[in-house]
Amino acid sequence: MASSSPTSLTGSDHSDADHVSLEISHLPDGESERQNEPVITLNSEECLDDQKLTRIPSLKPSPSVHITMDSHLSPGNRTNASQVNAENTCLVDEAWENLTKSVVFYKGKPIGTLAALDPSADALNYNQVFVRDFVPSGLAYLMKPQPEPEIVKNFLLKTLYLQGWEKRIDNFTLGEGVMPASFKIQYDSHRGKDTLEADFGGSAIGRVAPVDSGFWWIILLMSYTKCTRDRTLSEMAEMQRGMRLILNLCLADGFHTFPTLLCADGCSMIDRRMGIYGYSIEIQALFFFALRCARQMLKPESGGKELIERIDKRVTALSYHIRTYFWLDFTQLNNIYRYRTEEYSHTAVNKFNVIPDSIPDWVFDFMPLRGGYFVGNVSPARMDFRWFLVGNCIAILSSLATPQQATAIMDLLEERWEDLIGEMPLKIVYPALEGHQWRIVTGCDPKNTRWSYHNGGSWPVLLWLLTAACIKCGRPQIAKRAIELVEQRISKDGWPEYYDGKTGRYIGKQARKYQTWSIAGYLVAKMMIENPSNLLMISLEDDKKIAKPRLTRSLSWTC
Ligand code: GLC
């Protein structure tokens, strides 16, 4: 258990009793295809979901995952198992120790965690608190057996304060709602005190505002509220205003013909040019998730009511669009392969005039008969067929993916384990761009060479997202297997930021060591496996009111 956390930030008055309770029960006959299997029922009186009671399918072995934790527990392996357990407890302790070291204090209060604490490399901007990087750190503090929500509260308030700054890059003023990518504490020797300095994209390599920051901020506010059951923070007038400002940026009227959000390259975790401009799945899934979280926290006062109505309409349109046009499985791939082009009028089947010749060869081999995923990007005459892990996992957690789509994504992970997980979890994107494509799409980026960094590198931080998605789908064995892989190497390798190579065998060329989100991501994954009710903090159930599109079916839809 991670209860061995040696660390504690300043006094939390939060007790275990505040936590969600967990019961094992059985579904009534006929209620599910998985009749008579135990389900874990999560009770949370003040769960922000519409439903007061949330059900998570039972933790079920998946046939195509050959190694399970149980295999360690066969009689011949007992000694081995206790040795592994002891090693893993040490690993958890070590992770907490490192996470604690990364905590940043401002005026005596913990307000975030540094991106990395690598003594062997130039700090660059890794000595800052990144909004997206703090999410797994914050979740780790919320999911501890004795939660320490204070750091999360301070972080949310401090970033809200930074949002209030006038944000200028050269002579151009950014939108009011933009949240910082990162911030740091500077000692002002003139004034003799610490001051905050924030980056809204002006200093980042891509010089692009972080669209994901605002969404993660809203999502983390929901996690905080669910964990503490304390609505006073989210109901503060300033917090409500902060949410409204973020949403106003994304819900503004414009020339759009799609409900998706048009974004520049480099505006999210992949913060360099990688051909994700347009309507990247990561941003669309985070947008959807943030809209649904805000929907639960916004109060009708001060313009909130009108915003709630806009959210409802957008959520419906967005889910239809993504579930229909971004979805790819064997059947859909075959449909696209046979598409007619140049269809005019609203009756067109090939809505975006995707030319079949633009389907890359690798997709035909990669696509299993069982499984499917949301592709990276869809816009006129363009489908980016690459697999992106963040977007697909967030789609599961936010219930943007229908239950059948979520199952198919899990099937794909099993079927394509070598490609998507390999020796070190997890591929941020698959496959890598090489040669001519790498030159024109990345602009010859030497950091994003093939199978490195954002271009097909493997990122241990993503373990927490995978674990959450697996638990939600009732397939924790997939996550356990990935966790085991991480545990074999990560500490010996010094908790790197990312790994390189087709199977993720090598420590990343320019990877920082002691990267905080690699550490926090591992802790969150462990705490969710140990206590699946932690999932509630970061997941939303399917909203039955959202209309379902009619979809084609592949093999995985029938199981
Ligand atoms: C890299 C990553 C970015 C992360 C930052 C700090 O730039 O691409 O996603 O936020 O490092 O860890």
Residues whose N, C-alpha, C, O or C-beta is under 5 A from the ligand:
A	BS01	GLC	A115 F130 D133 S268 M269 I270 D271
